[in-house]
Amino acid sequence: MQPNLKQLHQSAITHLNQGNIELAHKALVELVTQKNDFADGYFLLAMVNLRVGQIHKAIKLIEKALSFGKSIEYTAQLAKCYALTGELTKAKNTALAIPVEQIQKSLDADTLGVALTQAGLHEHALNYFNYAIELAKHANKPQPQFYYNLGVSAKFVGQFEQAKNAFESAITLNPLHHQSHFALSDLTKAAAQSNHIARLKTVAEQITHPDAKLHIGHALAKEYQDIGEFDNAFKSLEQGKAAKRAMQPFDHKSSAALFEHIKHLSEQHKHALTQGNPTPEPIFVLGMPRSGTTLVERILSSHSDVQSAGELQDFGLSVKKLSQTQTPHVLDTQTLTKAYELDFNQLGTTYLNATRVTTGSHKHFIDKLPFNFFYIDLITKALPNAKIICMLRDPMDTCIGNYRQLFTINNPYYAYSLDLLDTAKFYSRFYKLMQHLSALHSNIKLVKYEELVAQPEQQIKELVSFCNLEWQAQCIDFHLNTAPVSTASKVQVRQPLNSKAIGRWKAFKPHTNAAVEYLLSQGISVE
């Protein structure tokens, strides 16, 4: 390597490690200009673009780097990038093309595991995470994040003891590893004589980052609730969410405008003649998070003709891809407006093809992304024979469930859950939109969670019939379903149907008063 090239390469690595993105970019551009077949120059440029959210550009740069020769590190990052853009088939094939035993660096094994988890392939990912841990041990550089990643995948496939041990291992290596503290509290049932409350309070005193405070606040709330201390649970949530809420307040103006725009578009185009993809494969189970969507998914996927595909991002991503809007978000008013100009058969086909990383083995598959409710009108046009099941749960149980749930960090669509009153306002918009859309379309079934619990056999038979499925008794015994669970309901859905969660919000009084008053003011009854 020429001295100048070597200096530029090292300088770029140093700047990148220090977070000096502009200086790293400058050095790398000069590097590949001088030597246009310098593979690592293109790869590092990809890492620069990844840092600033230019994932598609990063993919092109990694592919360019790989054109000069094979590299497990490059391939691992490419698989991760494919997963981030929703290209799950490419992510799966790229990751699985590298046999575990060929990997020499622990970080590469972990990165491949992360790519597979983002594609929903947790059982495959476990092999890579276990190998990452072994390689790190062999190098005498154990990493808590590797154990955390292992624990998450183990939890998704129902290996709870392995998950628990993995989270404890991460905490042993780093006592302030907030993700593992939360994951452990979320997984285990605390008792008065057996809990992590003292340890969590010690951690809470030492952490400063809003994300860490959010995790520990949720962990404390979960354990306080387990032992019946609901006042302390609510206060822990308030304290844990405060810094994040101050940094990321919910944009009510944009949220209200989005809901109104969806309603307007559905009215404007309700008589439009459209021809979507005629497949009856998809069953969309949607609604507010924590409203029973996972429960219905488990019931229906217990049927031999139905598979669970998890929470797919593919419909929204297909809309964004085909509408070709340049706005920064997948979901916004401009993109939705443009979507009504699309070829709906193409939209339905694009969505169907995008799901094929996990679908195609059964007559039907379930897409259980709750926020697909934003796309209901477009789904009915792009996939006219799809079935849409919308879950409705008691408004305050739903609001408390969302407030208590630690959703994806930094995802703007969940920012409402940082405040209970914000959650009630969001719920009100959702509820009114569902009433409107269900009156417009015949392939939407509104299912009340409380009625499903009270009359399980009748309600489950109606669900099966609505989906044009033949009756199978195992749908009632859904809790015996051994398929992986990819949401917060992983423990609950492995239990028989029960009413324990109904009316849970009342335990948090009087902290719920403002939210109740708001819902009543909107004409939404609260039991």
N, C-alpha and C positions, 0 to 999 in steps of 0.2 A: 504494500500500500504506500502511495506517495505520502511524504511527510505532511503536506498540506491537507490531503484527504483524511489522514489519520487524525490530525488536529481538529478538523471540522467535525468528524465523526464523534470524537470524544467530547468536544465542546457541546454538540447537540445533545448527547446523552446526559451530560452534567446539567444543562439548562432544563431538560425535560424532567429530570429527577427533582430539580429545585422548583419546578412549577413555572419557569420562565418560558411560557409558550411561544411568545413572539420571537425571542432570541433563538430558541430551538428551531423554529420554523425557518428563520433566516439562514441559519447554518446548514440546514438540510437541503433547502432549495439550491444553495451554492454547491453543496456536495453532489447532488444528482445532476446538476448542470455540468460540473466538471467531469463526472463519470456517470453516464446515463444507464449503466447496467449495475449500479451499486445497490444490491438487493436490500441491505439493511437501511440504506437511506430512504427508500420507499416505505419500508416497514415502519420506521420511526416517524416518517411523515404521516403515516396512517394513525399512529398513536397520538400525534398532535391533533389531527382532525377528530379523533375519538374523544379527546378531552373537551373539545368545544362543541360536541354534539353533531358533527358532520359525519354521520355513520356511513352513509352511502358512499361518500368520497373515500372514507377509510377503507371500505371494502375494495374499491377499485385499486387503491394503492397497495393493499396486501396482495391482491391477485397479481398485480404487476411484480411485486417482490418475489412471489412464488414462481413467476415465469422464468426466473433466473436459477431456480433450484429448489429442492424440497427443504422444508424446515418445519419441525413439529411446533415450535413456538409461533411461527407465522400462521400455521394451519389452525392452531388452537384459538388464536385471536380472531381469525376469519370466521370460525364456527360461532364464536360468541357474538360477533357483529351480525351475522346472518340471523341469529336468534333475536337480537335487539330490534331488527327491522321487520320481524315477523315472518322471515323466510325460513320457516321451521323445517321444511324438508331438506333444504340445503344445509341448515345447521346440524340436523341429525346425521345426514350422510357424510358431511365433512368431519364431524367429530368421531363417528364410529369407524371412519376409514383409518384411524390411527389405533392400532392394537395397544392395549394398556402396557404390555411388556416392552414395547419399543420406547416408551417415554423415559427420559433420563432426568428431567427437571420437575420438581414437585409442583411448581407454579403452573407448568403446562398441563399437568394432570388435573389440577384444580380448575383451571380455565375451561378445559374440555368438559368437566363435570358440570360447571355452571351453565355452559351452552346447552347441555342435555337437559338440565332442569328447566331452563327457559323454554325448551321444546316440550316440556311435560314428561320427559323420559327419566323419571327418578330412579327406577330400578337399574337402568344402565349407568346413571350418574354415580350411584353408590360405588361401583367398581373403581371409577376414576378418583373419587374422593378418598377411598381407602388407600389407593396406591399413592396419592399425593401425601397422605399422612405417613406412610411407610418411607417414602423417599426423604421427606423432611426429617424424620427420626434418624435415618441413616446418615444424613448430613449434619445431625445434631442441631437442627434449626426448626424445632416444632412450631407450627403456626396455629394460633387459636381459630383463625378464620376458616381453616381447612376442617377443623372439628365441627365448627358451626354449620358449614355447608353440608357436611355429612349428616349431622343431626336433622337438618331441615328435610333432606331427601328421605331419611329413615322414617321421619314422622309421616310424610306423605304416603308412604307405602305401608303404614301401620306397624312398623317395627319400633314401638314406643320405648322399650327398654334400651335399645341401641341408641335411640335419639337422646334419651336422658343422659346416658353415659357420655355421649359426644359433647353435649352442652356443658356438663360438669368438667370435662377435660379442657374445654376452651376457657372456662372460668378459672381453672387451676393455673393455666398459663398466663391469663390476663384477668385479674379479679375485677377489672372495670369493663369487661367486654359486655356492653349493654344489650347487644342483640341476643347473646346466649342467656343472659339473665331473664329477659322477657320470654324467650322461647321455652325455657325450662318452667317458668311459672304458668305459662299458657298450656303446657303439656300435662302438668301434674296437678293433683287436687290437694290444696293445702288443708291442714287441720290445726286446731288450736295448739297441739303439742308437737306438730311437725310442719314447719313452714320456713320460708326464706326471708321473712319480713325484716328481722334484725339485720341480716346481711344486705338486703336491698336498701334499707335506710342508711346504712354506712356508705354504700355506693352512691346514693343520692346526694350525700354531703360532699362528695369528691368530684362529681362530674360537672361540667360547665356547658357542653355543647347542647343546643336545643334538641337534636335528634336523640342524644343519649338521655336527656331528661324525659323525653317523650316515652322512650322504651321503659325506663325504670318506673315512671309514673304509672304506666299501664300494668307493669308487673306487680307493683304494690297493690294497685286497685284489684287486680284479679285475686291475689291472695287474701286481701282484706274481705272481699266478697265471699270467698270460699269459707271463711270462718264467721260470716254473718255480720261483719262490721261495715255496714253499707255507707255510713256517714264518712268514715275514714277512706273508704273506697272512692267515693265521689270526690273528696278533697284531694286525694292522690292524683286523680285524673285531671282536675283543675290545675293543680300545681305542675304536673308533668307536661300539660299542653300549653301552658301560658307563653313560654318563650317561642314556641313554634308558631302559635297563633299570632303573636306580635310580628313575627317575621313573614308570615304567609297568611294574611287575612283573607277570608272568603269574599270573592267578588260577586255580591248579590245582584248588582246591576246587570252584569253579563249573563249570570245564571238565569235570571228572570227573562231576559231578552231571548235566550236560547230556547227556553220552554215555549214561549209565546210564538217564536218563529216556527218551531216544529208544528205547533197547532195550526198556524196560518198556512204553512205549506201543505199540510194534509187536507185542509179544506179546499185550497186552491186547486189541487190536483186529484180530488176524490173521484171525478168522472173521467179522468184521463184513460185512454185505451192503451194498455201496456201488455207486453208479452215477456214474462220472465222465464227463467229456467224451470221446467215443469217437475223437477225431481221432488219426491215426497220424503227424501232422506232426513233433512234437518228437523229437529225438535228444539225450539228455543225455549229455555227456562230462564226467565228474567224477572226483574223487580228490584226493589231496594235491597242492598246487601243486608244480611241477617234477617231475612224474612221467610226463610224456609226453602230457598231455591235448591240448596244442596240436598235437602230431604226429598224433594220431588225428583231430583236427578237420580238419587239412589233407588227410589221406588221404580222408576221407569227403566233404569239401566239394569235392573234385576231381570228384566224380560230378555229372552234369548235373542230377540231380533233387534235389540237396542244396545248401543255402546255409549259410554260416556267419553266425550272428547275434552272435557274440562272447560275452563273459561277461555274461550278463543277470542283473540283480538281481530280475527280475520275479516269480519264484516265491515267494521269501521275502517280498517286498513285498506280494504278493497275499494270502499267508497272514496277514500282520500286518493288512492293511487289513480283511479280512473277519472276522477273529477279534475285532477291535475292543478288544484289550487296551490298557491305558494304561501299560504298562511302557516304560522308555526305549529298550530295544533291539529291533531287528527280530526277533532270534532269542533266545528264552529259554524256560524250562520252562513258564511260565504260558501263553505264546502257543501253544506246541506242543500243550499239553493242550486248550486251547480249539479248536484247529484240527480236532480229531477230531469236533467237534460240527457242523462246517460241512456245507453242501450241496456235495458233492464235484464235482458237475457244474458248479456255479457257480464253484468254485475253479479248475477246469481252464479254464473259459471266460474267467474274469477274467485268468488268466495269459496265455492265448492272445491275447486282445485287447490286453493290455499290450505284447506283443512286436511288434505290427503296425507300429511305426515302422520296423522293419528286415525283418520277415518277411512271407510271403505270396506271394512271387514264384516259389517252388519248391514241389514236393510235400512236401519236408521241410526243416527247419532244425535247426541244431545250437546248443544252449545249452551253452556251455563254462565255466560258472562252477564252479570246483573244489569250493567249499564247498556246492554243492547236495547233497553227500552227506548233509548233515544232514536233508534233506527227502525222501530216497529213499522211505520208507514212505508219506508223503503223496502223492508224485508217482505212485506205483503206484495209488493210490486215485482221485486227481483226473484222471489221464491214463493209464488202464489200457493203452492201445495204444502209448504212448510207449516208446521203447527207451532203456535206461540202460546206458552203458558206463563201468565203473569201472577206472581205471588203477592198477596196482600196480607199483611199482618197488623194487629192492633197498632195504631199510630205511635203510641208512646213506647210500647215494647220495641217497635222498629227503631224509634229515635234513640232510646237508651242503648239498644243493641249496636247501633252505628257509633254512638259516642264512646262506648266501651271498647270498640274494635280498633286495633292498631292496623290501619290500612297502609298501603304502599307509601313509603316516605317520599315526600316531594312531588307526589302526583297531584296536580291541581284539581282534579275531579273529586278528590276526597277531602279537600280543605274544609268543606262544611262540617266535617266530623270533629273539628277542633273545638267546637262550641255547641252546647246542647240546643240553644235557641236557633243558631244557624241551621242545625240539623232539622229542626221542626219546620223551618221555612222551606228548606229543600224538599222535605217530605211532602209538604202541601202542594208544591209545584208538580211533583211526581204524581201524586194521587189524582189531581185534577186532569193531568194529561192522560192518565190511564182510563179515566172515565170517558174522556172524549174519544180516544182511539178505539176502545172496545165497542163504542156505539157505531163506529165507522166500519169495522171489519168483523167478519164472521169467523175467522180462523184464530181468534184470540180467546183464550179461556182464562177468566179471572178466578183464582183459587184462594180462598181464605184459609190461612194457616190454622186458625182455631177450629174451623169446621173439619179440616183434615184430621186434626188430633181427636176431635170428639166423635167423628164417624169414619174411622179409617177405612173399613171395608167398602162402604158405599162410595166414598170419595175417590179411593184408589181405583175402583172399577170404572168410575166415570172418567178418570184421567186416562186409563188404558183405552177405553172406548173412544175418547176424543182423539187420541193419537192413531186411531184405526188399527189397533193391535188386537190380536186374539187374547183372551184372558189367560193368564198364567198365575197360579197360586203363589209362586215365589215373590211376586211383587209385594205381597203383604209382609213377607219375611225379609224385607230389604236390608235389615240390620245384619243379616248373614252374608251379604254381598262382600266379597273379599277384595274387590278392585280398589286401587289407591284412591285416596281422597285428597284433593288439592286445594282445600279452602280451610277457613277457620273452624268449620264444623266437623273436623276429622274425628273427634271423640264422640260427639253427640250422635252422629249418624250410624255409629256402630252399636247403638243401643236401640231396643224396641221403642215404638212411638209412645210418648208420654207428655203430660201437660205441665211439667215442672217449670218450663220457661214462660208460661202464660201468666201475665200480670206481674212479671218480675220488676217492672219499672216502679211499682208502688213502693218497693223497699227503699227507693232513693228519695222519697219525699222528705223535706219540702224543696229539695234542689230542683225538682221537676216543675214547679208551679208556673214559671214564666213560659215554658214550652207548652204546657197544657192550655194556658190562657190564649196563646197565639193560635193553636190548632182550633180551639173552639171559636175564635174570632173569624176563622176561615170556613166555618161551617163543617168542620171535620169532628165527628164525635169521638170521645175518648171513654173507654170502658172503665 
